Amino acid sequence: MSSANNHKASIEADDFQLKHFGIDVPFMNHIGLQSISLDNDCCRTHLKLKRELVNSRGDIHGGALMSALDFTLSVVARAHDPLNVGAATIDMSTCFYEPAQSDVDIIATCKRRGKSIAFCEGEVQDRDGGVLAVARAVFKLVPRVR
């Protein structure tokens, strides 16, 4: 097998392993977000503290946390049909309470879902369950293009 074919095979294997609730999200792979669980009204993800994600104080950067929140909230927005519905962020607000100095869990719930709009809330928790940040977001539900 040629080098190009070997490379293609390894990318396909890696892509399969890095899917997030049935879809490929390269940026979430890049920051190392792990997809944990999804049901109709709740989504859980996990983000490890790693050097590439920290700010000058050694805490997980707020932008990395907001990216993880936005993704996790968007997943729960489309949880009723995750392979056929996409979610585009209309609005998101985030409040930070404490710095993220360890691995974190992101938990999101869908509070209301209509035909084309979903309202979601989420929080970032440290390993002891302490709330470090909270977010609310509104998403436009759109058909996924394959």
N, CA, C and O atoms as a DFTB+ gen file, in Angstrom:
584 C
 N C O
     1  1       0.855      -1.170       0.000
     2  2       0.000       0.000       0.000
     3  2       0.901       1.232       0.000
     4  3       1.901       1.271       0.716
     5  1       0.549       2.237      -0.801
     6  2       1.379       3.434      -0.897
     7  2       1.262       4.281       0.366
     8  3       0.349       4.109       1.173
     9  1       2.209       5.196       0.510
    10  2       2.213       6.105       1.657
    11  2       0.935       6.935       1.692
    12  3       0.369       7.158       2.762
    13  1       0.473       7.396       0.525
    14  2      -0.758       8.194       0.463
    15  2      -1.951       7.374       0.935
    16  3      -2.801       7.881       1.667
    17  1      -2.022       6.104       0.521
    18  2      -3.122       5.256       0.956
    19  2      -3.061       4.986       2.449
    20  3      -4.096       4.977       3.115
    21  1      -1.861       4.765       2.990
    22  2      -1.720       4.581       4.437
    23  2      -2.207       5.804       5.185
    24  3      -2.908       5.691       6.190
    25  1      -1.830       6.983       4.688
    26  2      -2.253       8.229       5.333
    27  2      -3.782       8.355       5.288
    28  3      -4.410       8.712       6.284
    29  1      -4.369       8.059       4.132
    30  2      -5.823       8.139       3.999
    31  2      -6.517       7.176       4.960
    32  3      -7.510       7.538       5.591
    33  1      -6.002       5.955       5.075
    34  2      -6.602       4.965       5.975
    35  2      -6.524       5.433       7.425
    36  3      -7.476       5.255       8.184
    37  1      -5.386       6.036       7.821
    38  2      -5.272       6.485       9.211
    39  2      -6.191       7.667       9.482
    40  3      -6.736       7.778      10.581
    41  1      -6.378       8.560       8.498
    42  2      -7.304       9.682       8.681
    43  2      -8.720       9.151       8.853
    44  3      -9.450       9.606       9.734
    45  1      -9.113       8.196       8.021
    46  2     -10.459       7.649       8.134
    47  2     -10.669       6.991       9.493
    48  3     -11.727       7.160      10.100
    49  1      -9.690       6.252       9.973
    50  2      -9.813       5.615      11.291
    51  2      -9.889       6.673      12.376
    52  3     -10.713       6.576      13.286
    53  1      -9.032       7.685      12.285
    54  2      -9.061       8.762      13.278
    55  2     -10.382       9.504      13.223
    56  3     -10.963       9.804      14.267
    57  1     -10.878       9.813      12.010
    58  2     -12.149      10.525      11.886
    59  2     -13.278       9.727      12.514
    60  3     -14.141      10.294      13.184
    61  1     -13.280       8.417      12.305
    62  2     -14.330       7.582      12.873
    63  2     -14.294       7.659      14.396
    64  3     -15.339       7.772      15.037
    65  1     -13.107       7.597      14.973
    66  2     -12.974       7.609      16.422
    67  2     -13.296       8.974      17.013
    68  3     -13.663       9.060      18.185
    69  1     -13.168      10.041      16.235
    70  2     -13.334      11.391      16.763
    71  2     -14.704      11.989      16.463
    72  3     -14.908      13.180      16.699
    73  1     -15.634      11.215      15.959
    74  2     -16.976      11.740      15.698
    75  2     -17.629      12.161      17.001
    76  3     -17.424      11.540      18.044
    77  1     -18.416      13.220      16.931
    78  2     -19.112      13.742      18.101
    79  2     -20.613      13.562      17.907
    80  3     -21.250      14.300      17.155
    81  1     -21.160      12.577      18.591
    82  2     -22.587      12.291      18.513
    83  2     -23.029      12.127      17.061
    84  3     -24.083      12.622      16.661
    85  1     -22.210      11.428      16.280
    86  2     -22.568      11.083      14.914
    87  2     -22.090      12.035      13.842
    88  3     -22.278      11.751      12.659
    89  1     -21.477      13.159      14.202
    90  2     -20.987      14.085      13.186
    91  2     -19.509      14.404      13.432
    92  3     -19.005      14.280      14.548
    93  1     -18.845      14.809      12.381
    94  2     -17.433      15.177      12.469
    95  2     -17.337      16.673      12.736
    96  3     -17.907      17.476      11.997
    97  1     -16.619      17.051      13.788
    98  2     -16.436      18.459      14.137
    99  2     -14.934      18.678      14.370
   100  3     -14.459      18.547      15.498
   101  1     -14.194      19.008      13.319
   102  2     -12.738      19.114      13.435
   103  2     -12.257      20.058      14.544
   104  3     -11.264      19.755      15.205
   105  1     -12.924      21.177      14.762
   106  2     -12.457      22.091      15.807
   107  2     -12.596      21.479      17.198
   108  3     -11.733      21.691      18.049
   109  1     -13.658      20.732      17.441
   110  2     -13.799      20.078      18.751
   111  2     -12.719      19.007      18.915
   112  3     -12.210      18.802      20.017
   113  1     -12.370      18.327      17.822
   114  2     -11.244      17.389      17.870
   115  2      -9.963      18.140      18.213
   116  3      -9.154      17.669      19.012
   117  1      -9.785      19.297      17.613
   118  2      -8.576      20.094      17.815
   119  2      -8.398      20.505      19.276
   120  3      -7.282      20.457      19.795
   121  1      -9.474      20.907      19.946
   122  2      -9.335      21.322      21.348
   123  2      -9.400      20.124      22.300
   124  3      -9.145      20.265      23.495
   125  1      -9.741      18.952      21.770
   126  2      -9.751      17.742      22.588
   127  2     -11.044      17.507      23.337
   128  3     -11.053      16.780      24.330
   129  1     -12.142      18.104      22.885
   130  2     -13.424      17.897      23.559
   131  2     -13.868      16.451      23.373
   132  3     -13.838      15.923      22.261
   133  1     -14.280      15.817      24.465
   134  2     -14.747      14.434      24.428
   135  2     -16.265      14.414      24.572
   136  3     -16.813      15.051      25.472
   137  1     -16.938      13.693      23.699
   138  2     -18.386      13.540      23.766
   139  2     -18.705      12.403      24.722
   140  3     -18.225      11.284      24.540
   141  1     -19.513      12.681      25.738
   142  2     -19.794      11.694      26.787
   143  2     -21.178      11.071      26.626
   144  3     -21.290       9.854      26.475
   145  1     -22.237      11.889      26.656
   146  2     -23.583      11.313      26.577
   147  2     -24.572      12.320      25.996
   148  3     -24.371      13.533      26.061
   149  1     -25.637      11.781      25.433
   150  2     -26.691      12.599      24.828
   151  2     -28.014      11.870      24.949
   152  3     -28.125      10.694      24.601
   153  1     -29.020      12.582      25.447
   154  2     -30.390      12.092      25.344
   155  2     -31.221      13.251      24.818
   156  3     -30.653      14.255      24.389
   157  1     -32.528      13.151      24.836
   158  2     -33.378      14.159      24.201
   159  2     -33.245      15.548      24.819
   160  3     -33.455      16.543      24.126
   161  1     -32.904      15.639      26.091
   162  2     -32.867      16.942      26.749
   163  2     -31.573      17.248      27.490
   164  3     -31.498      18.277      28.161
   165  1     -30.549      16.397      27.398
   166  2     -29.304      16.632      28.128
   167  2     -28.102      16.112      27.335
   168  3     -28.141      15.024      26.760
   169  1     -27.040      16.911      27.319
   170  2     -25.800      16.524      26.658
   171  2     -24.642      16.776      27.616
   172  3     -24.612      17.786      28.319
   173  1     -23.689      15.844      27.635
   174  2     -22.491      15.979      28.479
   175  2     -21.245      15.807      27.623
   176  3     -21.149      14.893      26.804
   177  1     -20.287      16.717      27.836
   178  2     -18.990      16.609      27.202
   179  2     -17.917      16.825      28.265
   180  3     -18.215      17.218      29.393
   181  1     -16.658      16.564      27.890
   182  2     -15.549      16.675      28.841
   183  2     -14.366      17.336      28.135
   184  3     -14.032      16.990      27.002
   185  1     -13.737      18.291      28.821
   186  2     -12.581      18.977      28.278
   187  2     -11.429      18.849      29.261
   188  3     -11.548      19.214      30.430
   189  1     -10.316      18.328      28.771
   190  2      -9.129      18.148      29.626
   191  2      -8.305      19.426      29.663
   192  3      -8.182      20.148      28.674
   193  1      -7.749      19.676      30.838
   194  2      -6.793      20.772      30.991
   195  2      -5.513      20.349      30.275
   196  3      -4.876      19.367      30.655
   197  1      -5.143      21.093      29.241
   198  2      -3.896      20.804      28.544
   199  2      -3.246      22.120      28.140
   200  3      -3.918      23.135      27.961
   201  1      -1.958      22.081      28.002
   202  2      -1.165      23.294      27.789
   203  2      -1.676      24.159      26.645
   204  3      -1.678      25.385      26.754
   205  1      -2.108      23.544      25.555
   206  2      -2.551      24.304      24.381
   207  2      -3.803      25.138      24.646
   208  3      -4.118      26.037      23.866
   209  1      -4.516      24.857      25.724
   210  2      -5.781      25.546      25.994
   211  2      -5.702      26.573      27.122
   212  3      -6.711      27.205      27.436
   213  1      -4.541      26.757      27.737
   214  2      -4.476      27.615      28.925
   215  2      -4.136      29.061      28.584
   216  3      -3.570      29.368      27.534
   217  1      -4.511      29.945      29.526
   218  2      -4.155      31.356      29.424
   219  2      -2.831      31.586      30.156
   220  3      -2.160      30.628      30.539
   221  1      -2.459      32.835      30.349
   222  2      -1.163      33.154      30.964
   223  2      -1.080      32.736      32.430
   224  3       0.016      32.646      32.984
   225  1      -2.227      32.478      33.065
   226  2      -2.239      32.036      34.467
   227  2      -2.278      30.523      34.611
   228  3      -2.194      30.002      35.723
   229  1      -2.407      29.805      33.478
   230  2      -2.454      28.347      33.527
   231  2      -3.852      27.776      33.666
   232  3      -4.010      26.568      33.846
   233  1      -4.875      28.627      33.586
   234  2      -6.276      28.179      33.628
   235  2      -6.753      27.926      32.201
   236  3      -6.199      28.486      31.255
   237  1      -7.781      27.082      32.036
   238  2      -8.343      26.895      30.695
   239  2      -8.874      28.245      30.222
   240  3      -9.637      28.905      30.926
   241  1      -8.464      28.641      29.034
   242  2      -8.839      29.929      28.450
   243  2     -10.363      30.026      28.306
   244  3     -11.022      29.050      27.948
   245  1     -10.906      31.194      28.584
   246  2     -12.347      31.404      28.464
   247  2     -12.877      31.117      27.079
   248  3     -14.001      30.636      26.936
   249  1     -12.084      31.403      26.048
   250  2     -12.512      31.106      24.676
   251  2     -12.665      29.613      24.426
   252  3     -13.572      29.189      23.710
   253  1     -11.781      28.816      25.014
   254  2     -11.896      27.358      24.881
   255  2     -13.152      26.870      25.598
   256  3     -13.868      26.004      25.095
   257  1     -13.411      27.437      26.783
   258  2     -14.622      27.051      27.524
   259  2     -15.882      27.459      26.760
   260  3     -16.846      26.696      26.700
   261  1     -15.877      28.667      26.173
   262  2     -17.044      29.104      25.409
   263  2     -17.255      28.246      24.172
   264  3     -18.395      27.967      23.802
   265  1     -16.175      27.824      23.530
   266  2     -16.306      26.934      22.367
   267  2     -16.925      25.605      22.779
   268  3     -17.811      25.087      22.099
   269  1     -16.452      25.052      23.904
   270  2     -17.008      23.786      24.398
   271  2     -18.472      23.956      24.792
   272  3     -19.295      23.081      24.522
   273  1     -18.797      25.071      25.426
   274  2     -20.196      25.343      25.783
   275  2     -21.065      25.472      24.536
   276  3     -22.136      24.870      24.464
   277  1     -20.618      26.246      23.562
   278  2     -21.402      26.461      22.341
   279  2     -21.681      25.136      21.646
   280  3     -22.808      24.879      21.223
   281  1     -20.662      24.296      21.527
   282  2     -20.868      22.999      20.888
   283  2     -21.840      22.137      21.683
   284  3     -22.783      21.587      21.114
   285  1     -21.626      22.012      22.982
   286  2     -22.463      21.139      23.812
   287  2     -23.907      21.632      23.825
   288  3     -24.837      20.829      23.758
   289  1     -24.096      22.933      23.911
   290  2     -25.447      23.496      23.849
   291  2     -26.084      23.235      22.486
   292  3     -27.269      22.911      22.406
   293  1     -25.306      23.375      21.420
   294  2     -25.870      23.153      20.082
   295  2     -26.259      21.688      19.874
   296  3     -27.233      21.391      19.182
   297  1     -25.505      20.789      20.471
   298  2     -25.844      19.359      20.353
   299  2     -27.189      19.076      21.007
   300  3     -28.031      18.389      20.428
   301  1     -27.394      19.603      22.216
   302  2     -28.663      19.330      22.886
   303  2     -29.823      20.041      22.180
   304  3     -30.964      19.587      22.260
   305  1     -29.543      21.141      21.497
   306  2     -30.593      21.828      20.736
   307  2     -31.162      20.932      19.645
   308  3     -32.353      20.995      19.340
   309  1     -30.303      20.094      19.055
   310  2     -30.715      19.224      17.946
   311  2     -30.822      17.762      18.365
   312  3     -30.858      16.871      17.515
   313  1     -30.873      17.514      19.671
   314  2     -30.849      16.147      20.194
   315  2     -32.045      15.301      19.750
   316  3     -31.958      14.073      19.739
   317  1     -33.136      15.927      19.393
   318  2     -34.314      15.180      18.948
   319  2     -34.084      14.486      17.608
   320  3     -34.783      13.527      17.281
   321  1     -33.096      14.968      16.819
   322  2     -32.789      14.378      15.507
   323  2     -31.347      14.752      15.140
   324  3     -31.132      15.495      14.182
   325  1     -30.361      14.248      15.887
   326  2     -28.990      14.749      15.775
   327  2     -28.282      14.532      14.449
   328  3     -27.328      15.249      14.147
   329  1     -28.716      13.570      13.650
   330  2     -28.044      13.333      12.376
   331  2     -28.654      14.119      11.221
   332  3     -28.020      14.280      10.178
   333  1     -29.873      14.608      11.398
   334  2     -30.556      15.298      10.306
   335  2     -30.785      16.781      10.549
   336  3     -31.150      17.511       9.627
   337  1     -30.576      17.231      11.775
   338  2     -30.801      18.639      12.112
   339  2     -29.492      19.253      12.579
   340  3     -28.770      18.667      13.385
   341  1     -29.194      20.445      12.062
   342  2     -28.048      21.222      12.511
   343  2     -28.535      22.365      13.372
   344  3     -29.733      22.644      13.421
   345  1     -27.621      23.025      14.049
   346  2     -27.978      24.153      14.912
   347  2     -27.006      25.294      14.669
   348  3     -25.794      25.127      14.803
   349  1     -27.538      26.451      14.312
   350  2     -26.731      27.652      14.118
   351  2     -26.974      28.583      15.302
   352  3     -28.122      28.891      15.625
   353  1     -25.913      29.026      15.943
   354  2     -26.040      29.890      17.116
   355  2     -26.576      31.246      16.703
   356  3     -26.010      31.911      15.834
   357  1     -27.680      31.656      17.335
   358  2     -28.234      32.990      17.154
   359  2     -27.679      33.920      18.223
   360  3     -27.270      35.045      17.935
   361  1     -27.670      33.434      19.464
   362  2     -27.216      34.254      20.588
   363  2     -26.695      33.334      21.679
   364  3     -27.241      32.254      21.907
   365  1     -25.636      33.768      22.352
   366  2     -25.120      33.018      23.491
   367  2     -24.522      34.013      24.478
   368  3     -23.772      34.914      24.104
   369  1     -24.872      33.827      25.744
   370  2     -24.258      34.642      26.798
   371  2     -23.623      33.700      27.814
   372  3     -24.162      32.639      28.130
   373  1     -22.470      34.115      28.313
   374  2     -21.709      33.289      29.243
   375  2     -21.289      34.122      30.437
   376  3     -20.867      35.268      30.285
   377  1     -21.403      33.548      31.627
   378  2     -20.907      34.168      32.859
   379  2     -19.883      33.224      33.465
   380  3     -20.137      32.030      33.618
   381  1     -18.724      33.771      33.807
   382  2     -17.657      32.994      34.425
   383  2     -17.630      33.291      35.918
   384  3     -17.605      34.453      36.326
   385  1     -17.635      32.232      36.739
   386  2     -17.626      32.381      38.196
   387  2     -16.244      32.152      38.793
   388  3     -15.812      32.885      39.683
   389  1     -15.563      31.140      38.304
   390  2     -14.252      30.735      38.837
   391  2     -13.368      30.295      37.677
   392  3     -13.882      29.875      36.640
   393  1     -12.048      30.384      37.832
   394  2     -11.165      29.866      36.780
   395  2     -11.222      28.342      36.708
   396  3     -11.432      27.665      37.715
   397  1     -11.034      27.827      35.519
   398  2     -11.003      26.371      35.298
   399  2      -9.564      25.905      35.448
   400  3      -8.746      26.087      34.547
   401  1      -9.261      25.304      36.591
   402  2      -7.894      24.890      36.905
   403  2      -7.690      23.383      36.826
   404  3      -6.653      22.869      37.245
   405  1      -8.693      22.669      36.281
   406  2      -8.620      21.217      36.140
   407  2      -9.448      20.820      34.928
   408  3     -10.024      21.676      34.256
   409  1      -9.508      19.526      34.649
   410  2     -10.427      19.031      33.631
   411  2     -11.837      19.490      34.006
   412  3     -12.148      19.668      35.184
   413  1     -12.681      19.679      32.997
   414  2     -14.045      20.132      33.259
   415  2     -15.057      19.287      32.500
   416  3     -14.746      18.678      31.476
   417  1     -16.272      19.265      33.028
   418  2     -17.425      18.674      32.358
   419  2     -18.342      19.798      31.945
   420  3     -18.508      20.779      32.670
   421  1     -18.944      19.651      30.767
   422  2     -19.919      20.616      30.274
   423  2     -21.241      19.880      30.183
   424  3     -21.348      18.852      29.513
   425  1     -22.257      20.419      30.868
   426  2     -23.583      19.803      30.888
   427  2     -24.570      20.811      30.319
   428  3     -24.647      21.945      30.792
   429  1     -25.320      20.401      29.309
   430  2     -26.282      21.288      28.665
   431  2     -27.655      20.651      28.631
   432  3     -27.792      19.439      28.466
   433  1     -28.671      21.484      28.790
   434  2     -30.047      21.027      28.691
   435  2     -30.819      21.911      27.728
   436  3     -30.541      23.103      27.598
   437  1     -31.786      21.316      27.059
   438  2     -32.670      22.065      26.180
   439  2     -33.915      22.411      26.977
   440  3     -34.624      21.523      27.449
   441  1     -34.176      23.677      27.122
   442  2     -35.320      24.142      27.916
   443  2     -36.592      24.228      27.090
   444  3     -37.689      24.008      27.604
   445  1     -36.445      24.546      25.817
   446  2     -37.608      24.618      24.924
   447  2     -37.122      24.469      23.492
   448  3     -36.140      25.089      23.085
   449  1     -37.826      23.638      22.738
   450  2     -37.473      23.414      21.347
   451  2     -38.732      23.511      20.506
   452  3     -39.696      22.777      20.722
   453  1     -38.714      24.420      19.550
   454  2     -39.816      24.539      18.599
   455  2     -39.398      23.917      17.275
   456  3     -38.435      23.153      17.209
   457  1     -40.139      24.255      16.215
   458  2     -39.807      23.701      14.898
   459  2     -38.495      24.258      14.360
   460  3     -37.767      23.556      13.659
   461  1     -38.186      25.517      14.681
   462  2     -36.987      26.109      14.098
   463  2     -36.078      26.827      15.101
   464  3     -35.010      27.305      14.719
   465  1     -36.477      26.913      16.367
   466  2     -35.678      27.608      17.386
   467  2     -35.599      26.737      18.639
   468  3     -36.575      26.099      19.033
   469  1     -34.412      26.726      19.258
   470  2     -34.240      25.990      20.519
   471  2     -33.543      26.906      21.528
   472  3     -32.647      27.673      21.179
   473  1     -33.976      26.806      22.780
   474  2     -33.410      27.578      23.888
   475  2     -32.722      26.595      24.835
   476  3     -33.335      25.640      25.312
   477  1     -31.442      26.845      25.098
   478  2     -30.656      25.894      25.880
   479  2     -29.866      26.599      26.980
   480  3     -29.556      27.786      26.883
   481  1     -29.548      25.837      28.026
   482  2     -28.720      26.324      29.124
   483  2     -27.663      25.287      29.435
   484  3     -27.869      24.089      29.236
   485  1     -26.528      25.759      29.925
   486  2     -25.465      24.822      30.256
   487  2     -24.547      25.378      31.317
   488  3     -24.591      26.560      31.656
   489  1     -23.707      24.487      31.834
   490  2     -22.719      24.917      32.812
   491  2     -21.443      24.112      32.660
   492  3     -21.440      22.982      32.173
   493  1     -20.359      24.738      33.096
   494  2     -19.053      24.094      33.155
   495  2     -18.810      23.749      34.616
   496  3     -18.911      24.608      35.492
   497  1     -18.489      22.485      34.871
   498  2     -18.239      22.033      36.241
   499  2     -16.822      21.503      36.366
   500  3     -16.292      20.882      35.444
   501  1     -16.205      21.759      37.537
   502  2     -14.892      21.180      37.804
   503  2     -15.071      19.736      38.243
   504  3     -16.196      19.244      38.322
   505  1     -13.976      19.060      38.527
   506  2     -14.042      17.623      38.858
   507  2     -14.822      17.329      40.134
   508  3     -15.240      16.192      40.353
   509  1     -15.026      18.350      40.988
   510  2     -15.799      18.167      42.214
   511  2     -17.261      18.581      42.060
   512  3     -18.022      18.548      43.027
   513  1     -17.655      18.972      40.844
   514  2     -19.029      19.387      40.595
   515  2     -19.276      20.866      40.843
   516  3     -20.411      21.329      40.733
   517  1     -18.222      21.618      41.178
   518  2     -18.381      23.057      41.362
   519  2     -18.639      23.746      40.033
   520  3     -18.001      23.425      39.030
   521  1     -19.570      24.691      40.020
   522  2     -19.924      25.399      38.789
   523  2     -18.930      26.535      38.551
   524  3     -18.780      27.431      39.382
   525  1     -18.259      26.483      37.408
   526  2     -17.257      27.480      37.043
   527  2     -17.788      28.527      36.088
   528  3     -17.332      29.670      36.099
   529  1     -18.754      28.144      35.259
   530  2     -19.329      29.058      34.274
   531  2     -20.710      28.549      33.881
   532  3     -20.998      27.356      33.965
   533  1     -21.554      29.480      33.451
   534  2     -22.881      29.123      32.946
   535  2     -23.108      29.842      31.621
   536  3     -22.501      30.879      31.355
   537  1     -23.990      29.280      30.793
   538  2     -24.307      29.898      29.507
   539  2     -25.758      29.627      29.149
   540  3     -26.346      28.615      29.531
   541  1     -26.303      30.561      28.410
   542  2     -27.618      30.403      27.776
   543  2     -27.433      30.693      26.306
   544  3     -26.668      31.579      25.925
   545  1     -28.144      29.934      25.476
   546  2     -28.006      30.139      24.037
   547  2     -29.321      29.871      23.324
   548  3     -30.168      29.107      23.789
   549  1     -29.459      30.526      22.180
   550  2     -30.606      30.334      21.293
   551  2     -30.037      29.864      19.958
   552  3     -29.068      30.426      19.448
   553  1     -30.657      28.822      19.401
   554  2     -30.177      28.230      18.155
   555  2     -31.280      28.184      17.110
   556  3     -32.443      27.939      17.432
   557  1     -30.912      28.420      15.863
   558  2     -31.781      28.199      14.720
   559  2     -31.553      26.763      14.285
   560  3     -30.419      26.371      14.011
   561  1     -32.607      25.982      14.219
   562  2     -32.515      24.585      13.785
   563  2     -32.648      24.541      12.261
   564  3     -33.597      25.074      11.686
   565  1     -31.683      23.902      11.636
   566  2     -31.626      23.868      10.168
   567  2     -31.394      22.434       9.698
   568  3     -30.772      21.646      10.410
   569  1     -31.885      22.087       8.510
   570  2     -31.605      20.748       7.983
   571  2     -30.102      20.591       7.759
   572  3     -29.442      21.506       7.266
   573  1     -29.571      19.430       8.122
   574  2     -28.143      19.136       7.872
   575  2     -27.981      18.788       6.395
   576  3     -28.782      18.046       5.827
   577  1     -26.959      19.321       5.800
   578  2     -26.639      19.007       4.412
   579  2     -25.531      17.960       4.454
   580  3     -24.498      18.167       5.090
   581  1     -25.745      16.855       3.786
   582  2     -24.748      15.765       3.779
   583  2     -24.015      15.716       2.477
   584  3     -23.143      14.867       2.291
